[in-house]
Amino acid sequence: TSYTSFASLEPFTRQTLRGGYNLRRESYRMTFTFSVENLSDRFYFEHFTGAPATGRSFVFGITTDFFNLLRR
């Protein structure tokens, strides 16, 4: 038995901070999102996984929708 199998049974706490902004116009919509996962940057093991989880991560996203783009 390896250490990882016992470490994955320990409880862990992970904090996430997320935010977003929607920009809407008559012909399009854009959404900007930002997220910080694992704020405390603590090393932890997820259940039933032999490898440790990654540390702090930053996620950026942009979503666009265009309406009536092919309309004459």
Predicted model as a PDB file, atoms N, CA, C, CB and O in Angstrom, pLDDT in the B-factor column:
MODEL        1                                                                  
ATOM      1  N   THR A   1       0.843  -1.179   0.000  1.00 48.00           N  
ATOM      2  CA  THR A   1       0.000   0.000   0.000  1.00 48.00           C  
ATOM      3  C   THR A   1       0.885   1.238   0.000  1.00 48.00           C  
ATOM      4  CB  THR A   1      -0.957   0.000   1.217  1.00 48.00           C  
ATOM      5  O   THR A   1       1.855   1.329   0.753  1.00 48.00           O  
ATOM      6  N   SER A   2       0.540   2.171  -0.842  1.00 61.00           N  
ATOM      7  CA  SER A   2       1.345   3.382  -0.934  1.00 61.00           C  
ATOM      8  C   SER A   2       0.738   4.497  -0.094  1.00 61.00           C  
ATOM      9  CB  SER A   2       1.477   3.830  -2.391  1.00 61.00           C  
ATOM     10  O   SER A   2      -0.396   4.395   0.375  1.00 61.00           O  
ATOM     11  N   TYR A   3       1.500   5.545   0.086  1.00 61.00           N  
ATOM     12  CA  TYR A   3       1.043   6.686   0.875  1.00 61.00           C  
ATOM     13  C   TYR A   3      -0.178   7.345   0.240  1.00 61.00           C  
ATOM     14  CB  TYR A   3       2.170   7.710   1.030  1.00 61.00           C  
ATOM     15  O   TYR A   3      -1.058   7.838   0.945  1.00 61.00           O  
ATOM     16  N   THR A   4      -0.231   7.355  -1.092  1.00 59.00           N  
ATOM     17  CA  THR A   4      -1.321   8.055  -1.767  1.00 59.00           C  
ATOM     18  C   THR A   4      -2.677   7.432  -1.475  1.00 59.00           C  
ATOM     19  CB  THR A   4      -1.082   8.072  -3.257  1.00 59.00           C  
ATOM     20  O   THR A   4      -3.681   8.143  -1.437  1.00 59.00           O  
ATOM     21  N   SER A   5      -2.728   6.125  -1.268  1.00 62.00           N  
ATOM     22  CA  SER A   5      -4.028   5.513  -0.995  1.00 62.00           C  
ATOM     23  C   SER A   5      -4.546   5.937   0.380  1.00 62.00           C  
ATOM     24  CB  SER A   5      -3.928   3.978  -1.078  1.00 62.00           C  
ATOM     25  O   SER A   5      -5.756   6.070   0.561  1.00 62.00           O  
ATOM     26  N   PHE A   6      -3.653   6.151   1.353  1.00 66.00           N  
ATOM     27  CA  PHE A   6      -4.086   6.643   2.663  1.00 66.00           C  
ATOM     28  C   PHE A   6      -4.349   8.153   2.629  1.00 66.00           C  
ATOM     29  CB  PHE A   6      -3.028   6.315   3.730  1.00 66.00           C  
ATOM     30  O   PHE A   6      -5.274   8.632   3.286  1.00 66.00           O  
ATOM     31  N   ALA A   7      -3.558   8.891   1.884  1.00 63.00           N  
ATOM     32  CA  ALA A   7      -3.712  10.346   1.814  1.00 63.00           C  
ATOM     33  C   ALA A   7      -5.015  10.734   1.132  1.00 63.00           C  
ATOM     34  CB  ALA A   7      -2.533  10.971   1.073  1.00 63.00           C  
ATOM     35  O   ALA A   7      -5.584  11.781   1.443  1.00 63.00           O  
ATOM     36  N   SER A   8      -5.495   9.913   0.213  1.00 60.00           N  
ATOM     37  CA  SER A   8      -6.733  10.256  -0.482  1.00 60.00           C  
ATOM     38  C   SER A   8      -7.953  10.099   0.422  1.00 60.00           C  
ATOM     39  CB  SER A   8      -6.894   9.389  -1.721  1.00 60.00           C  
ATOM     40  O   SER A   8      -9.031  10.582   0.077  1.00 60.00           O  
ATOM     41  N   LEU A   9      -7.810   9.441   1.564  1.00 65.00           N  
ATOM     42  CA  LEU A   9      -8.931   9.278   2.484  1.00 65.00           C  
ATOM     43  C   LEU A   9      -9.044  10.434   3.477  1.00 65.00           C  
ATOM     44  CB  LEU A   9      -8.793   7.971   3.235  1.00 65.00           C  
ATOM     45  O   LEU A   9     -10.046  10.543   4.183  1.00 65.00           O  
ATOM     46  N   GLU A  10      -8.035  11.291   3.539  1.00 67.00           N  
ATOM     47  CA  GLU A  10      -8.083  12.436   4.436  1.00 67.00           C  
ATOM     48  C   GLU A  10      -8.998  13.513   3.852  1.00 67.00           C  
ATOM     49  CB  GLU A  10      -6.662  12.998   4.680  1.00 67.00           C  
ATOM     50  O   GLU A  10      -9.016  13.705   2.637  1.00 67.00           O  
ATOM     51  N   PRO A  11      -9.751  14.213   4.689  1.00 65.00           N  
ATOM     52  CA  PRO A  11     -10.593  15.294   4.166  1.00 65.00           C  
ATOM     53  C   PRO A  11      -9.735  16.482   3.728  1.00 65.00           C  
ATOM     54  CB  PRO A  11     -11.621  15.742   5.229  1.00 65.00           C  
ATOM     55  O   PRO A  11      -8.618  16.671   4.212  1.00 65.00           O  
ATOM     56  N   PHE A  12     -10.268  17.265   2.819  1.00 70.00           N  
ATOM     57  CA  PHE A  12      -9.553  18.457   2.367  1.00 70.00           C  
ATOM     58  C   PHE A  12     -10.542  19.573   2.111  1.00 70.00           C  
ATOM     59  CB  PHE A  12      -8.727  18.163   1.097  1.00 70.00           C  
ATOM     60  O   PHE A  12     -11.730  19.337   1.895  1.00 70.00           O  
ATOM     61  N   THR A  13     -10.036  20.782   2.138  1.00 75.00           N  
ATOM     62  CA  THR A  13     -10.845  21.965   1.854  1.00 75.00           C  
ATOM     63  C   THR A  13     -10.210  22.705   0.702  1.00 75.00           C  
ATOM     64  CB  THR A  13     -10.978  22.884   3.103  1.00 75.00           C  
ATOM     65  O   THR A  13      -8.998  22.923   0.678  1.00 75.00           O  
ATOM     66  N   ARG A  14     -11.032  23.088  -0.248  1.00 78.00           N  
ATOM     67  CA  ARG A  14     -10.531  23.820  -1.404  1.00 78.00           C  
ATOM     68  C   ARG A  14     -11.448  25.014  -1.626  1.00 78.00           C  
ATOM     69  CB  ARG A  14     -10.461  22.908  -2.680  1.00 78.00           C  
ATOM     70  O   ARG A  14     -12.667  24.859  -1.708  1.00 78.00           O  
ATOM     71  N   GLN A  15     -10.867  26.204  -1.723  1.00 87.00           N  
ATOM     72  CA  GLN A  15     -11.644  27.422  -1.951  1.00 87.00           C  
ATOM     73  C   GLN A  15     -11.529  27.826  -3.417  1.00 87.00           C  
ATOM     74  CB  GLN A  15     -11.160  28.573  -1.023  1.00 87.00           C  
ATOM     75  O   GLN A  15     -10.486  27.669  -4.052  1.00 87.00           O  
ATOM     76  N   THR A  16     -12.642  28.353  -3.931  1.00 90.00           N  
ATOM     77  CA  THR A  16     -12.685  28.810  -5.310  1.00 90.00           C  
ATOM     78  C   THR A  16     -13.320  30.191  -5.355  1.00 90.00           C  
ATOM     79  CB  THR A  16     -13.465  27.814  -6.205  1.00 90.00           C  
ATOM     80  O   THR A  16     -14.335  30.439  -4.704  1.00 90.00           O  
ATOM     81  N   LEU A  17     -12.724  31.077  -6.116  1.00 94.00           N  
ATOM     82  CA  LEU A  17     -13.256  32.419  -6.308  1.00 94.00           C  
ATOM     83  C   LEU A  17     -13.568  32.577  -7.792  1.00 94.00           C  
ATOM     84  CB  LEU A  17     -12.247  33.522  -5.811  1.00 94.00           C  
ATOM     85  O   LEU A  17     -12.696  32.400  -8.642  1.00 94.00           O  
ATOM     86  N   ARG A  18     -14.841  32.916  -8.099  1.00 95.00           N  
ATOM     87  CA  ARG A  18     -15.245  33.041  -9.501  1.00 95.00           C  
ATOM     88  C   ARG A  18     -15.975  34.349  -9.728  1.00 95.00           C  
ATOM     89  CB  ARG A  18     -16.132  31.861  -9.918  1.00 95.00           C  
ATOM     90  O   ARG A  18     -16.661  34.851  -8.838  1.00 95.00           O  
ATOM     91  N   GLY A  19     -15.824  34.892 -10.909  1.00 97.00           N  
ATOM     92  CA  GLY A  19     -16.524  36.124 -11.265  1.00 97.00           C  
ATOM     93  C   GLY A  19     -16.729  36.187 -12.766  1.00 97.00           C  
ATOM     94  O   GLY A  19     -16.054  35.503 -13.535  1.00 97.00           O  
ATOM     95  N   GLY A  20     -17.673  37.023 -13.164  1.00 96.00           N  
ATOM     96  CA  GLY A  20     -17.952  37.145 -14.586  1.00 96.00           C  
ATOM     97  C   GLY A  20     -18.641  38.455 -14.905  1.00 96.00           C  
ATOM     98  O   GLY A  20     -19.155  39.143 -14.023  1.00 96.00           O  
ATOM     99  N   TYR A  21     -18.639  38.780 -16.175  1.00 96.00           N  
ATOM    100  CA  TYR A  21     -19.279  40.004 -16.651  1.00 96.00           C  
ATOM    101  C   TYR A  21     -19.955  39.699 -17.981  1.00 96.00           C  
ATOM    102  CB  TYR A  21     -18.245  41.172 -16.798  1.00 96.00           C  
ATOM    103  O   TYR A  21     -19.340  39.133 -18.885  1.00 96.00           O  
ATOM    104  N   ASN A  22     -21.230  40.080 -18.095  1.00 95.00           N  
ATOM    105  CA  ASN A  22     -21.990  39.894 -19.333  1.00 95.00           C  
ATOM    106  C   ASN A  22     -22.141  41.232 -20.041  1.00 95.00           C  
ATOM    107  CB  ASN A  22     -23.382  39.269 -19.045  1.00 95.00           C  
ATOM    108  O   ASN A  22     -22.535  42.224 -19.428  1.00 95.00           O  
ATOM    109  N   LEU A  23     -21.831  41.256 -21.319  1.00 93.00           N  
ATOM    110  CA  LEU A  23     -22.001  42.432 -22.160  1.00 93.00           C  
ATOM    111  C   LEU A  23     -23.019  42.060 -23.238  1.00 93.00           C  
ATOM    112  CB  LEU A  23     -20.627  42.910 -22.789  1.00 93.00           C  
ATOM    113  O   LEU A  23     -22.754  41.204 -24.081  1.00 93.00           O  
ATOM    114  N   ARG A  24     -24.183  42.710 -23.204  1.00 91.00           N  
ATOM    115  CA  ARG A  24     -25.253  42.386 -24.149  1.00 91.00           C  
ATOM    116  C   ARG A  24     -25.568  43.585 -25.034  1.00 91.00           C  
ATOM    117  CB  ARG A  24     -26.518  41.932 -23.401  1.00 91.00           C  
ATOM    118  O   ARG A  24     -25.735  44.709 -24.560  1.00 91.00           O  
ATOM    119  N   ARG A  25     -25.644  43.314 -26.313  1.00 88.00           N  
ATOM    120  CA  ARG A  25     -26.064  44.301 -27.300  1.00 88.00           C  
ATOM    121  C   ARG A  25     -27.163  43.674 -28.144  1.00 88.00           C  
ATOM    122  CB  ARG A  25     -24.861  44.775 -28.191  1.00 88.00           C  
ATOM    123  O   ARG A  25     -27.520  42.513 -27.940  1.00 88.00           O  
ATOM    124  N   GLU A  26     -27.693  44.425 -29.077  1.00 85.00           N  
ATOM    125  CA  GLU A  26     -28.798  43.922 -29.882  1.00 85.00           C  
ATOM    126  C   GLU A  26     -28.387  42.773 -30.797  1.00 85.00           C  
ATOM    127  CB  GLU A  26     -29.377  45.041 -30.705  1.00 85.00           C  
ATOM    128  O   GLU A  26     -29.186  41.871 -31.050  1.00 85.00           O  
ATOM    129  N   SER A  27     -27.172  42.792 -31.289  1.00 85.00           N  
ATOM    130  CA  SER A  27     -26.748  41.770 -32.249  1.00 85.00           C  
ATOM    131  C   SER A  27     -25.728  40.765 -31.705  1.00 85.00           C  
ATOM    132  CB  SER A  27     -26.173  42.438 -33.447  1.00 85.00           C  
ATOM    133  O   SER A  27     -25.389  39.811 -32.405  1.00 85.00           O  
ATOM    134  N   TYR A  28     -25.242  40.948 -30.508  1.00 88.00           N  
ATOM    135  CA  TYR A  28     -24.277  39.996 -29.959  1.00 88.00           C  
ATOM    136  C   TYR A  28     -24.303  40.019 -28.436  1.00 88.00           C  
ATOM    137  CB  TYR A  28     -22.863  40.308 -30.469  1.00 88.00           C  
ATOM    138  O   TYR A  28     -24.880  40.909 -27.812  1.00 88.00           O  
ATOM    139  N   ARG A  29     -23.659  39.011 -27.863  1.00 92.00           N  
ATOM    140  CA  ARG A  29     -23.501  38.917 -26.409  1.00 92.00           C  
ATOM    141  C   ARG A  29     -22.111  38.342 -26.137  1.00 92.00           C  
ATOM    142  CB  ARG A  29     -24.635  38.023 -25.753  1.00 92.00           C  
ATOM    143  O   ARG A  29     -21.691  37.381 -26.782  1.00 92.00           O  
ATOM    144  N   MET A  30     -21.411  38.934 -25.184  1.00 94.00           N  
ATOM    145  CA  MET A  30     -20.093  38.435 -24.780  1.00 94.00           C  
ATOM    146  C   MET A  30     -20.092  38.237 -23.271  1.00 94.00           C  
ATOM    147  CB  MET A  30     -18.953  39.418 -25.215  1.00 94.00           C  
ATOM    148  O   MET A  30     -20.642  39.044 -22.520  1.00 94.00           O  
ATOM    149  N   THR A  31     -19.474  37.166 -22.851  1.00 95.00           N  
ATOM    150  CA  THR A  31     -19.354  36.860 -21.432  1.00 95.00           C  
ATOM    151  C   THR A  31     -17.879  36.660 -21.108  1.00 95.00           C  
ATOM    152  CB  THR A  31     -20.191  35.596 -21.051  1.00 95.00           C  
ATOM    153  O   THR A  31     -17.206  35.853 -21.749  1.00 95.00           O  
ATOM    154  N   PHE A  32     -17.382  37.378 -20.135  1.00 97.00           N  
ATOM    155  CA  PHE A  32     -16.005  37.236 -19.669  1.00 97.00           C  
ATOM    156  C   PHE A  32     -16.043  36.602 -18.289  1.00 97.00           C  
ATOM    157  CB  PHE A  32     -15.260  38.616 -19.638  1.00 97.00           C  
ATOM    158  O   PHE A  32     -16.764  37.078 -17.412  1.00 97.00           O  
ATOM    159  N   THR A  33     -15.289  35.547 -18.083  1.00 97.00           N  
ATOM    160  CA  THR A  33     -15.262  34.879 -16.784  1.00 97.00           C  
ATOM    161  C   THR A  33     -13.823  34.727 -16.301  1.00 97.00           C  
ATOM    162  CB  THR A  33     -15.952  33.499 -16.865  1.00 97.00           C  
ATOM    163  O   THR A  33     -12.885  34.642 -17.094  1.00 97.00           O  
ATOM    164  N   PHE A  34     -13.678  34.696 -14.987  1.00 96.00           N  
ATOM    165  CA  PHE A  34     -12.377  34.538 -14.350  1.00 96.00           C  
ATOM    166  C   PHE A  34     -12.565  33.678 -13.102  1.00 96.00           C  
ATOM    167  CB  PHE A  34     -11.740  35.929 -13.993  1.00 96.00           C  
ATOM    168  O   PHE A  34     -13.544  33.842 -12.374  1.00 96.00           O  
ATOM    169  N   SER A  35     -11.647  32.781 -12.861  1.00 95.00           N  
ATOM    170  CA  SER A  35     -11.763  31.895 -11.714  1.00 95.00           C  
ATOM    171  C   SER A  35     -10.376  31.605 -11.140  1.00 95.00           C  
ATOM    172  CB  SER A  35     -12.475  30.583 -12.110  1.00 95.00           C  
ATOM    173  O   SER A  35      -9.406  31.442 -11.880  1.00 95.00           O  
ATOM    174  N   VAL A  36     -10.298  31.546  -9.829  1.00 93.00           N  
ATOM    175  CA  VAL A  36      -9.082  31.110  -9.137  1.00 93.00           C  
ATOM    176  C   VAL A  36      -9.468  29.892  -8.308  1.00 93.00           C  
ATOM    177  CB  VAL A  36      -8.462  32.265  -8.231  1.00 93.00           C  
ATOM    178  O   VAL A  36     -10.291  29.990  -7.398  1.00 93.00           O  
ATOM    179  N   GLU A  37      -8.878  28.753  -8.622  1.00 88.00           N  
ATOM    180  CA  GLU A  37      -9.168  27.507  -7.927  1.00 88.00           C  
ATOM    181  C   GLU A  37      -8.071  27.250  -6.896  1.00 88.00           C  
ATOM    182  CB  GLU A  37      -9.281  26.319  -8.930  1.00 88.00           C  
ATOM    183  O   GLU A  37      -6.904  27.556  -7.137  1.00 88.00           O  
ATOM    184  N   ASN A  38      -8.443  26.697  -5.765  1.00 85.00           N  
ATOM    185  CA  ASN A  38      -7.508  26.337  -4.690  1.00 85.00           C  
ATOM    186  C   ASN A  38      -6.743  27.581  -4.215  1.00 85.00           C  
ATOM    187  CB  ASN A  38      -6.512  25.240  -5.174  1.00 85.00           C  
ATOM    188  O   ASN A  38      -5.523  27.657  -4.353  1.00 85.00           O  
ATOM    189  N   LEU A  39      -7.462  28.536  -3.665  1.00 85.00           N  
ATOM    190  CA  LEU A  39      -6.870  29.812  -3.231  1.00 85.00           C  
ATOM    191  C   LEU A  39      -5.719  29.647  -2.250  1.00 85.00           C  
ATOM    192  CB  LEU A  39      -7.926  30.673  -2.603  1.00 85.00           C  
ATOM    193  O   LEU A  39      -4.730  30.376  -2.321  1.00 85.00           O  
ATOM    194  N   SER A  40      -5.844  28.695  -1.339  1.00 83.00           N  
ATOM    195  CA  SER A  40      -4.807  28.526  -0.320  1.00 83.00           C  
ATOM    196  C   SER A  40      -3.585  27.795  -0.853  1.00 83.00           C  
ATOM    197  CB  SER A  40      -5.365  27.778   0.868  1.00 83.00           C  
ATOM    198  O   SER A  40      -2.576  27.697  -0.153  1.00 83.00           O  
ATOM    199  N   ASP A  41      -3.654  27.276  -2.089  1.00 80.00           N  
ATOM    200  CA  ASP A  41      -2.534  26.561  -2.720  1.00 80.00           C  
ATOM    201  C   ASP A  41      -2.055  25.391  -1.866  1.00 80.00           C  
ATOM    202  CB  ASP A  41      -1.373  27.520  -2.976  1.00 80.00           C  
ATOM    203  O   ASP A  41      -0.854  25.142  -1.755  1.00 80.00           O  
ATOM    204  N   ARG A  42      -3.006  24.677  -1.266  1.00 78.00           N  
ATOM    205  CA  ARG A  42      -2.658  23.530  -0.433  1.00 78.00           C  
ATOM    206  C   ARG A  42      -2.553  22.277  -1.281  1.00 78.00           C  
ATOM    207  CB  ARG A  42      -3.691  23.332   0.683  1.00 78.00           C  
ATOM    208  O   ARG A  42      -3.294  22.095  -2.247  1.00 78.00           O  
ATOM    209  N   PHE A  43      -1.632  21.428  -0.906  1.00 76.00           N  
ATOM    210  CA  PHE A  43      -1.394  20.156  -1.578  1.00 76.00           C  
ATOM    211  C   PHE A  43      -2.410  19.151  -1.051  1.00 76.00           C  
ATOM    212  CB  PHE A  43       0.074  19.651  -1.352  1.00 76.00           C  
ATOM    213  O   PHE A  43      -2.475  18.934   0.159  1.00 76.00           O  
ATOM    214  N   TYR A  44      -3.209  18.528  -1.926  1.00 75.00           N  
ATOM    215  CA  TYR A  44      -4.204  17.569  -1.453  1.00 75.00           C  
ATOM    216  C   TYR A  44      -4.369  16.444  -2.470  1.00 75.00           C  
ATOM    217  CB  TYR A  44      -5.558  18.268  -1.196  1.00 75.00           C  
ATOM    218  O   TYR A  44      -3.983  16.571  -3.632  1.00 75.00           O  
ATOM    219  N   PHE A  45      -4.946  15.354  -2.010  1.00 72.00           N  
ATOM    220  CA  PHE A  45      -5.223  14.204  -2.852  1.00 72.00           C  
ATOM    221  C   PHE A  45      -6.730  14.048  -2.987  1.00 72.00           C  
ATOM    222  CB  PHE A  45      -4.580  12.917  -2.272  1.00 72.00           C  
ATOM    223  O   PHE A  45      -7.450  14.079  -1.989  1.00 72.00           O  
ATOM    224  N   GLU A  46      -7.214  13.882  -4.214  1.00 70.00           N  
ATOM    225  CA  GLU A  46      -8.630  13.619  -4.411  1.00 70.00           C  
ATOM    226  C   GLU A  46      -8.886  12.134  -4.173  1.00 70.00           C  
ATOM    227  CB  GLU A  46      -9.089  14.046  -5.838  1.00 70.00           C  
ATOM    228  O   GLU A  46      -7.982  11.310  -4.313  1.00 70.00           O  
ATOM    229  N   HIS A  47     -10.111  11.804  -3.817  1.00 66.00           N  
ATOM    230  CA  HIS A  47     -10.460  10.421  -3.520  1.00 66.00           C  
ATOM    231  C   HIS A  47     -10.274   9.524  -4.737  1.00 66.00           C  
ATOM    232  CB  HIS A  47     -11.893  10.336  -3.026  1.00 66.00           C  
ATOM    233  O   HIS A  47     -10.622   9.897  -5.857  1.00 66.00           O  
ATOM    234  N   PHE A  48      -9.726   8.347  -4.505  1.00 66.00           N  
ATOM    235  CA  PHE A  48      -9.522   7.309  -5.525  1.00 66.00           C  
ATOM    236  C   PHE A  48      -8.599   7.745  -6.647  1.00 66.00           C  
ATOM    237  CB  PHE A  48     -10.843   6.898  -6.108  1.00 66.00           C  
ATOM    238  O   PHE A  48      -8.706   7.251  -7.770  1.00 66.00           O  
ATOM    239  N   THR A  49      -7.697   8.665  -6.352  1.00 66.00           N  
ATOM    240  CA  THR A  49      -6.713   9.120  -7.320  1.00 66.00           C  
ATOM    241  C   THR A  49      -5.330   8.950  -6.727  1.00 66.00           C  
ATOM    242  CB  THR A  49      -6.963  10.591  -7.727  1.00 66.00           C  
ATOM    243  O   THR A  49      -5.080   9.362  -5.594  1.00 66.00           O  
ATOM    244  N   GLY A  50      -4.426   8.340  -7.493  1.00 65.00           N  
ATOM    245  CA  GLY A  50      -3.081   8.101  -6.984  1.00 65.00           C  
ATOM    246  C   GLY A  50      -2.175   9.314  -7.045  1.00 65.00           C  
ATOM    247  O   GLY A  50      -1.198   9.394  -6.301  1.00 65.00           O  
ATOM    248  N   ALA A  51      -2.483  10.256  -7.918  1.00 69.00           N  
ATOM    249  CA  ALA A  51      -1.638  11.441  -8.076  1.00 69.00           C  
ATOM    250  C   ALA A  51      -2.236  12.616  -7.315  1.00 69.00           C  
ATOM    251  CB  ALA A  51      -1.468  11.800  -9.569  1.00 69.00           C  
ATOM    252  O   ALA A  51      -3.458  12.719  -7.209  1.00 69.00           O  
ATOM    253  N   PRO A  52      -1.411  13.493  -6.790  1.00 71.00           N  
ATOM    254  CA  PRO A  52      -1.946  14.665  -6.089  1.00 71.00           C  
ATOM    255  C   PRO A  52      -2.610  15.636  -7.050  1.00 71.00           C  
ATOM    256  CB  PRO A  52      -0.837  15.378  -5.322  1.00 71.00           C  
ATOM    257  O   PRO A  52      -2.285  15.673  -8.236  1.00 71.00           O  
ATOM    258  N   ALA A  53      -3.526  16.407  -6.537  1.00 72.00           N  
ATOM    259  CA  ALA A  53      -4.202  17.424  -7.344  1.00 72.00           C  
ATOM    260  C   ALA A  53      -3.266  18.603  -7.577  1.00 72.00           C  
ATOM    261  CB  ALA A  53      -5.509  17.898  -6.656  1.00 72.00           C  
ATOM    262  O   ALA A  53      -2.311  18.817  -6.830  1.00 72.00           O  
ATOM    263  N   THR A  54      -3.551  19.340  -8.600  1.00 73.00           N  
ATOM    264  CA  THR A  54      -2.700  20.486  -8.915  1.00 73.00           C  
ATOM    265  C   THR A  54      -2.871  21.584  -7.875  1.00 73.00           C  
ATOM    266  CB  THR A  54      -3.021  21.027 -10.315  1.00 73.00           C  
ATOM    267  O   THR A  54      -3.843  21.593  -7.119  1.00 73.00           O  
ATOM    268  N   GLY A  55      -1.941  22.485  -7.845  1.00 79.00           N  
ATOM    269  CA  GLY A  55      -2.004  23.610  -6.911  1.00 79.00           C  
ATOM    270  C   GLY A  55      -2.959  24.676  -7.404  1.00 79.00           C  
ATOM    271  O   GLY A  55      -3.929  24.377  -8.101  1.00 79.00           O  
ATOM    272  N   ARG A  56      -2.692  25.900  -7.049  1.00 86.00           N  
ATOM    273  CA  ARG A  56      -3.546  27.017  -7.449  1.00 86.00           C  
ATOM    274  C   ARG A  56      -3.564  27.137  -8.969  1.00 86.00           C  
ATOM    275  CB  ARG A  56      -3.061  28.338  -6.806  1.00 86.00           C  
ATOM    276  O   ARG A  56      -2.533  27.012  -9.630  1.00 86.00           O  
ATOM    277  N   SER A  57      -4.752  27.382  -9.507  1.00 88.00           N  
ATOM    278  CA  SER A  57      -4.868  27.551 -10.949  1.00 88.00           C  
ATOM    279  C   SER A  57      -5.780  28.732 -11.259  1.00 88.00           C  
ATOM    280  CB  SER A  57      -5.404  26.263 -11.611  1.00 88.00           C  
ATOM    281  O   SER A  57      -6.702  29.043 -10.505  1.00 88.00           O  
ATOM    282  N   PHE A  58      -5.502  29.377 -12.378  1.00 92.00           N  
ATOM    283  CA  PHE A  58      -6.259  30.523 -12.852  1.00 92.00           C  
ATOM    284  C   PHE A  58      -6.944  30.124 -14.154  1.00 92.00           C  
ATOM    285  CB  PHE A  58      -5.340  31.774 -13.051  1.00 92.00           C  
ATOM    286  O   PHE A  58      -6.320  29.541 -15.041  1.00 92.00           O  
ATOM    287  N   VAL A  59      -8.228  30.442 -14.262  1.00 93.00           N  
ATOM    288  CA  VAL A  59      -9.002  30.083 -15.436  1.00 93.00           C  
ATOM    289  C   VAL A  59      -9.642  31.349 -16.008  1.00 93.00           C  
ATOM    290  CB  VAL A  59     -10.080  29.015 -15.089  1.00 93.00           C  
ATOM    291  O   VAL A  59     -10.310  32.092 -15.289  1.00 93.00           O  
ATOM    292  N   PHE A  60      -9.436  31.590 -17.310  1.00 96.00           N  
ATOM    293  CA  PHE A  60     -10.024  32.722 -18.010  1.00 96.00           C  
ATOM    294  C   PHE A  60     -10.926  32.178 -19.109  1.00 96.00           C  
ATOM    295  CB  PHE A  60      -8.922  33.669 -18.595  1.00 96.00           C  
ATOM    296  O   PHE A  60     -10.614  31.160 -19.726  1.00 96.00           O  
ATOM    297  N   GLY A  61     -12.039  32.853 -19.352  1.00 96.00           N  
ATOM    298  CA  GLY A  61     -12.923  32.402 -20.410  1.00 96.00           C  
ATOM    299  C   GLY A  61     -13.646  33.544 -21.083  1.00 96.00           C  
ATOM    300  O   GLY A  61     -13.976  34.550 -20.454  1.00 96.00           O  
ATOM    301  N   ILE A  62     -13.888  33.375 -22.378  1.00 96.00           N  
ATOM    302  CA  ILE A  62     -14.664  34.334 -23.161  1.00 96.00           C  
ATOM    303  C   ILE A  62     -15.660  33.531 -23.991  1.00 96.00           C  
ATOM    304  CB  ILE A  62     -13.737  35.234 -24.076  1.00 96.00           C  
ATOM    305  O   ILE A  62     -15.283  32.593 -24.694  1.00 96.00           O  
ATOM    306  N   THR A  63     -16.925  33.905 -23.905  1.00 93.00           N  
ATOM    307  CA  THR A  63     -17.977  33.269 -24.691  1.00 93.00           C  
ATOM    308  C   THR A  63     -18.652  34.349 -25.527  1.00 93.00           C  
ATOM    309  CB  THR A  63     -19.013  32.527 -23.773  1.00 93.00           C  
ATOM    310  O   THR A  63     -18.989  35.419 -25.020  1.00 93.00           O  
ATOM    311  N   THR A  64     -18.847  34.064 -26.808  1.00 93.00           N  
ATOM    312  CA  THR A  64     -19.505  35.033 -27.684  1.00 93.00           C  
ATOM    313  C   THR A  64     -20.698  34.379 -28.375  1.00 93.00           C  
ATOM    314  CB  THR A  64     -18.510  35.592 -28.731  1.00 93.00           C  
ATOM    315  O   THR A  64     -20.638  33.210 -28.755  1.00 93.00           O  
ATOM    316  N   ASP A  65     -21.762  35.127 -28.534  1.00 89.00           N  
ATOM    317  CA  ASP A  65     -22.946  34.728 -29.285  1.00 89.00           C  
ATOM    318  C   ASP A  65     -23.288  35.867 -30.231  1.00 89.00           C  
ATOM    319  CB  ASP A  65     -24.151  34.389 -28.334  1.00 89.00           C  
ATOM    320  O   ASP A  65     -23.354  37.026 -29.823  1.00 89.00           O  
ATOM    321  N   PHE A  66     -23.505  35.531 -31.494  1.00 85.00           N  
ATOM    322  CA  PHE A  66     -23.900  36.520 -32.486  1.00 85.00           C  
ATOM    323  C   PHE A  66     -25.302  36.207 -32.960  1.00 85.00           C  
ATOM    324  CB  PHE A  66     -22.912  36.551 -33.674  1.00 85.00           C  
ATOM    325  O   PHE A  66     -25.584  35.068 -33.332  1.00 85.00           O  
ATOM    326  N   PHE A  67     -26.182  37.184 -32.957  1.00 79.00           N  
ATOM    327  CA  PHE A  67     -27.560  37.008 -33.372  1.00 79.00           C  
ATOM    328  C   PHE A  67     -27.755  37.631 -34.745  1.00 79.00           C  
ATOM    329  CB  PHE A  67     -28.530  37.626 -32.345  1.00 79.00           C  
ATOM    330  O   PHE A  67     -27.151  38.656 -35.061  1.00 79.00           O  
ATOM    331  N   ASN A  68     -28.582  37.023 -35.540  1.00 73.00           N  
ATOM    332  CA  ASN A  68     -28.944  37.536 -36.871  1.00 73.00           C  
ATOM    333  C   ASN A  68     -27.726  37.776 -37.751  1.00 73.00           C  
ATOM    334  CB  ASN A  68     -29.732  38.829 -36.736  1.00 73.00           C  
ATOM    335  O   ASN A  68     -27.709  38.714 -38.548  1.00 73.00           O  
ATOM    336  N   LEU A  69     -26.714  36.939 -37.613  1.00 69.00           N  
ATOM    337  CA  LEU A  69     -25.472  37.128 -38.360  1.00 69.00           C  
ATOM    338  C   LEU A  69     -25.695  36.883 -39.866  1.00 69.00           C  
ATOM    339  CB  LEU A  69     -24.374  36.182 -37.817  1.00 69.00           C  
ATOM    340  O   LEU A  69     -25.094  37.565 -40.696  1.00 69.00           O  
ATOM    341  N   LEU A  70     -26.544  35.925 -40.213  1.00 69.00           N  
ATOM    342  CA  LEU A  70     -26.760  35.592 -41.614  1.00 69.00           C  
ATOM    343  C   LEU A  70     -28.007  36.244 -42.188  1.00 69.00           C  
ATOM    344  CB  LEU A  70     -26.853  34.103 -41.775  1.00 69.00           C  
ATOM    345  O   LEU A  70     -28.411  35.945 -43.312  1.00 69.00           O  
ATOM    346  N   ARG A  71     -28.591  37.100 -41.445  1.00 67.00           N  
ATOM    347  CA  ARG A  71     -29.813  37.777 -41.872  1.00 67.00           C  
ATOM    348  C   ARG A  71     -29.486  38.900 -42.850  1.00 67.00           C  
ATOM    349  CB  ARG A  71     -30.578  38.331 -40.657  1.00 67.00           C  
ATOM    350  O   ARG A  71     -28.470  39.579 -42.699  1.00 67.00           O  
ATOM    351  N   ARG A  72     -30.342  39.099 -43.850  1.00 65.00           N  
ATOM    352  CA  ARG A  72     -30.120  40.165 -44.822  1.00 65.00           C  
ATOM    353  C   ARG A  72     -30.764  41.432 -44.424  1.00 65.00           C  
ATOM    354  CB  ARG A  72     -30.610  39.773 -46.154  1.00 65.00           C  
ATOM    355  O   ARG A  72     -30.666  42.427 -45.142  1.00 65.00           O  
TER     356      ARG A  72                                                      
ENDMDL                                                                          
END                                                                             
